[in-house]
Amino acid sequence: MENKKSHGGARENAGRKALLGETKVMRVPQLFEPAIKQLIDHLKEQSKKGVPEVETDIFLRDLLGRQVDLSIKSKLRNLKT
């Protein structure tokens, strides 16, 4: 007798949907987590406001514990379709 269970296990389309599109699981050093979050916030800000150019300063530490000042400047391009 075959006994199929209707609960438990993976189900198609189950779970929370990603707000920003498809996601990728990655292992990164904990030191870099704040910088990665700031980069995502930088890109979200530019998308939401629709401004052509955004600049963000990020302060983090490298793997040896030294302070690194990182400046991110993004500029939207006029892409013709």
PyMOL CGO cylinders between C-alpha atoms (Angstrom):
from pymol import cmd
from pymol.cgo import CYLINDER

trace = [
    CYLINDER, 0.00, 0.00, 0.00, 1.34, 3.40, -1.01, 0.3, 1, 1, 1, 1, 1, 1,
    CYLINDER, 1.34, 3.40, -1.01, 1.12, 6.00, 1.72, 0.3, 1, 1, 1, 1, 1, 1,
    CYLINDER, 1.12, 6.00, 1.72, 1.43, 9.59, 0.39, 0.3, 1, 1, 1, 1, 1, 1,
    CYLINDER, 1.43, 9.59, 0.39, 1.61, 12.29, 2.99, 0.3, 1, 1, 1, 1, 1, 1,
    CYLINDER, 1.61, 12.29, 2.99, 0.14, 15.72, 2.26, 0.3, 1, 1, 1, 1, 1, 1,
    CYLINDER, 0.14, 15.72, 2.26, 2.13, 17.61, 4.86, 0.3, 1, 1, 1, 1, 1, 1,
    CYLINDER, 2.13, 17.61, 4.86, 5.80, 18.35, 5.42, 0.3, 1, 1, 1, 1, 1, 1,
    CYLINDER, 5.80, 18.35, 5.42, 8.61, 18.62, 2.92, 0.3, 1, 1, 1, 1, 1, 1,
    CYLINDER, 8.61, 18.62, 2.92, 9.24, 21.08, 0.13, 0.3, 1, 1, 1, 1, 1, 1,
    CYLINDER, 9.24, 21.08, 0.13, 6.26, 22.49, -1.74, 0.3, 1, 1, 1, 1, 1, 1,
    CYLINDER, 6.26, 22.49, -1.74, 6.23, 24.42, -4.98, 0.3, 1, 1, 1, 1, 1, 1,
    CYLINDER, 6.23, 24.42, -4.98, 5.82, 28.22, -4.52, 0.3, 1, 1, 1, 1, 1, 1,
    CYLINDER, 5.82, 28.22, -4.52, 5.99, 27.91, -0.73, 0.3, 1, 1, 1, 1, 1, 1,
    CYLINDER, 5.99, 27.91, -0.73, 7.77, 30.45, 1.41, 0.3, 1, 1, 1, 1, 1, 1,
    CYLINDER, 7.77, 30.45, 1.41, 8.34, 34.18, 1.44, 0.3, 1, 1, 1, 1, 1, 1,
    CYLINDER, 8.34, 34.18, 1.44, 8.90, 35.86, -1.90, 0.3, 1, 1, 1, 1, 1, 1,
    CYLINDER, 8.90, 35.86, -1.90, 12.01, 38.01, -2.39, 0.3, 1, 1, 1, 1, 1, 1,
    CYLINDER, 12.01, 38.01, -2.39, 11.26, 41.73, -2.42, 0.3, 1, 1, 1, 1, 1, 1,
    CYLINDER, 11.26, 41.73, -2.42, 14.14, 42.66, -4.72, 0.3, 1, 1, 1, 1, 1, 1,
    CYLINDER, 14.14, 42.66, -4.72, 14.04, 39.86, -7.25, 0.3, 1, 1, 1, 1, 1, 1,
    CYLINDER, 14.04, 39.86, -7.25, 15.83, 36.54, -7.16, 0.3, 1, 1, 1, 1, 1, 1,
    CYLINDER, 15.83, 36.54, -7.16, 18.32, 36.01, -4.35, 0.3, 1, 1, 1, 1, 1, 1,
    CYLINDER, 18.32, 36.01, -4.35, 21.61, 34.17, -3.99, 0.3, 1, 1, 1, 1, 1, 1,
    CYLINDER, 21.61, 34.17, -3.99, 22.93, 32.57, -0.81, 0.3, 1, 1, 1, 1, 1, 1,
    CYLINDER, 22.93, 32.57, -0.81, 26.59, 33.44, -0.26, 0.3, 1, 1, 1, 1, 1, 1,
    CYLINDER, 26.59, 33.44, -0.26, 29.10, 32.96, 2.52, 0.3, 1, 1, 1, 1, 1, 1,
    CYLINDER, 29.10, 32.96, 2.52, 30.95, 36.17, 3.29, 0.3, 1, 1, 1, 1, 1, 1,
    CYLINDER, 30.95, 36.17, 3.29, 33.06, 37.17, 6.30, 0.3, 1, 1, 1, 1, 1, 1,
    CYLINDER, 33.06, 37.17, 6.30, 30.92, 38.76, 9.04, 0.3, 1, 1, 1, 1, 1, 1,
    CYLINDER, 30.92, 38.76, 9.04, 33.20, 41.79, 8.88, 0.3, 1, 1, 1, 1, 1, 1,
    CYLINDER, 33.20, 41.79, 8.88, 31.76, 42.64, 5.46, 0.3, 1, 1, 1, 1, 1, 1,
    CYLINDER, 31.76, 42.64, 5.46, 28.07, 42.21, 6.32, 0.3, 1, 1, 1, 1, 1, 1,
    CYLINDER, 28.07, 42.21, 6.32, 27.48, 45.92, 7.17, 0.3, 1, 1, 1, 1, 1, 1,
    CYLINDER, 27.48, 45.92, 7.17, 29.23, 47.04, 3.96, 0.3, 1, 1, 1, 1, 1, 1,
    CYLINDER, 29.23, 47.04, 3.96, 27.14, 44.66, 1.83, 0.3, 1, 1, 1, 1, 1, 1,
    CYLINDER, 27.14, 44.66, 1.83, 23.94, 45.89, 3.49, 0.3, 1, 1, 1, 1, 1, 1,
    CYLINDER, 23.94, 45.89, 3.49, 25.00, 49.50, 2.84, 0.3, 1, 1, 1, 1, 1, 1,
    CYLINDER, 25.00, 49.50, 2.84, 25.67, 48.69, -0.81, 0.3, 1, 1, 1, 1, 1, 1,
    CYLINDER, 25.67, 48.69, -0.81, 22.18, 47.20, -1.14, 0.3, 1, 1, 1, 1, 1, 1,
    CYLINDER, 22.18, 47.20, -1.14, 20.68, 50.28, 0.57, 0.3, 1, 1, 1, 1, 1, 1,
    CYLINDER, 20.68, 50.28, 0.57, 22.66, 52.52, -1.80, 0.3, 1, 1, 1, 1, 1, 1,
    CYLINDER, 22.66, 52.52, -1.80, 21.23, 50.76, -4.85, 0.3, 1, 1, 1, 1, 1, 1,
    CYLINDER, 21.23, 50.76, -4.85, 17.69, 50.71, -3.40, 0.3, 1, 1, 1, 1, 1, 1,
    CYLINDER, 17.69, 50.71, -3.40, 17.88, 54.45, -2.70, 0.3, 1, 1, 1, 1, 1, 1,
    CYLINDER, 17.88, 54.45, -2.70, 18.87, 55.18, -6.28, 0.3, 1, 1, 1, 1, 1, 1,
    CYLINDER, 18.87, 55.18, -6.28, 16.08, 52.99, -7.63, 0.3, 1, 1, 1, 1, 1, 1,
    CYLINDER, 16.08, 52.99, -7.63, 13.39, 54.47, -5.39, 0.3, 1, 1, 1, 1, 1, 1,
    CYLINDER, 13.39, 54.47, -5.39, 14.34, 58.09, -5.90, 0.3, 1, 1, 1, 1, 1, 1,
    CYLINDER, 14.34, 58.09, -5.90, 15.19, 57.70, -9.57, 0.3, 1, 1, 1, 1, 1, 1,
    CYLINDER, 15.19, 57.70, -9.57, 18.11, 60.09, -9.19, 0.3, 1, 1, 1, 1, 1, 1,
    CYLINDER, 18.11, 60.09, -9.19, 20.77, 59.81, -11.90, 0.3, 1, 1, 1, 1, 1, 1,
    CYLINDER, 20.77, 59.81, -11.90, 23.75, 59.81, -9.53, 0.3, 1, 1, 1, 1, 1, 1,
    CYLINDER, 23.75, 59.81, -9.53, 24.21, 58.67, -5.92, 0.3, 1, 1, 1, 1, 1, 1,
    CYLINDER, 24.21, 58.67, -5.92, 27.34, 58.61, -3.79, 0.3, 1, 1, 1, 1, 1, 1,
    CYLINDER, 27.34, 58.61, -3.79, 27.72, 56.72, -0.50, 0.3, 1, 1, 1, 1, 1, 1,
    CYLINDER, 27.72, 56.72, -0.50, 30.66, 56.46, 1.87, 0.3, 1, 1, 1, 1, 1, 1,
    CYLINDER, 30.66, 56.46, 1.87, 31.08, 53.11, 3.59, 0.3, 1, 1, 1, 1, 1, 1,
    CYLINDER, 31.08, 53.11, 3.59, 33.44, 52.54, 6.49, 0.3, 1, 1, 1, 1, 1, 1,
    CYLINDER, 33.44, 52.54, 6.49, 34.55, 48.96, 7.11, 0.3, 1, 1, 1, 1, 1, 1,
    CYLINDER, 34.55, 48.96, 7.11, 37.51, 46.89, 8.20, 0.3, 1, 1, 1, 1, 1, 1,
    CYLINDER, 37.51, 46.89, 8.20, 39.55, 44.52, 6.06, 0.3, 1, 1, 1, 1, 1, 1,
    CYLINDER, 39.55, 44.52, 6.06, 40.40, 40.95, 7.06, 0.3, 1, 1, 1, 1, 1, 1,
    CYLINDER, 40.40, 40.95, 7.06, 43.40, 42.21, 9.04, 0.3, 1, 1, 1, 1, 1, 1,
    CYLINDER, 43.40, 42.21, 9.04, 41.24, 44.64, 11.03, 0.3, 1, 1, 1, 1, 1, 1,
    CYLINDER, 41.24, 44.64, 11.03, 42.48, 47.81, 9.30, 0.3, 1, 1, 1, 1, 1, 1,
    CYLINDER, 42.48, 47.81, 9.30, 39.94, 50.57, 8.63, 0.3, 1, 1, 1, 1, 1, 1,
    CYLINDER, 39.94, 50.57, 8.63, 38.99, 50.99, 5.00, 0.3, 1, 1, 1, 1, 1, 1,
    CYLINDER, 38.99, 50.99, 5.00, 37.04, 53.96, 3.66, 0.3, 1, 1, 1, 1, 1, 1,
    CYLINDER, 37.04, 53.96, 3.66, 35.06, 52.93, 0.62, 0.3, 1, 1, 1, 1, 1, 1,
    CYLINDER, 35.06, 52.93, 0.62, 33.20, 55.38, -1.59, 0.3, 1, 1, 1, 1, 1, 1,
    CYLINDER, 33.20, 55.38, -1.59, 30.55, 54.08, -3.97, 0.3, 1, 1, 1, 1, 1, 1,
    CYLINDER, 30.55, 54.08, -3.97, 29.32, 56.30, -6.75, 0.3, 1, 1, 1, 1, 1, 1,
    CYLINDER, 29.32, 56.30, -6.75, 26.69, 54.97, -9.10, 0.3, 1, 1, 1, 1, 1, 1,
    CYLINDER, 26.69, 54.97, -9.10, 25.35, 56.68, -12.19, 0.3, 1, 1, 1, 1, 1, 1,
    CYLINDER, 25.35, 56.68, -12.19, 22.30, 55.61, -14.16, 0.3, 1, 1, 1, 1, 1, 1,
    CYLINDER, 22.30, 55.61, -14.16, 22.85, 55.20, -17.87, 0.3, 1, 1, 1, 1, 1, 1,
    CYLINDER, 22.85, 55.20, -17.87, 20.30, 56.03, -20.53, 0.3, 1, 1, 1, 1, 1, 1,
    CYLINDER, 20.30, 56.03, -20.53, 19.79, 52.63, -22.04, 0.3, 1, 1, 1, 1, 1, 1,
    CYLINDER, 19.79, 52.63, -22.04, 17.94, 52.63, -25.33, 0.3, 1, 1, 1, 1, 1, 1,
    CYLINDER, 17.94, 52.63, -25.33, 15.80, 49.60, -25.98, 0.3, 1, 1, 1, 1, 1, 1,
]
cmd.load_cgo(trace, "trace")
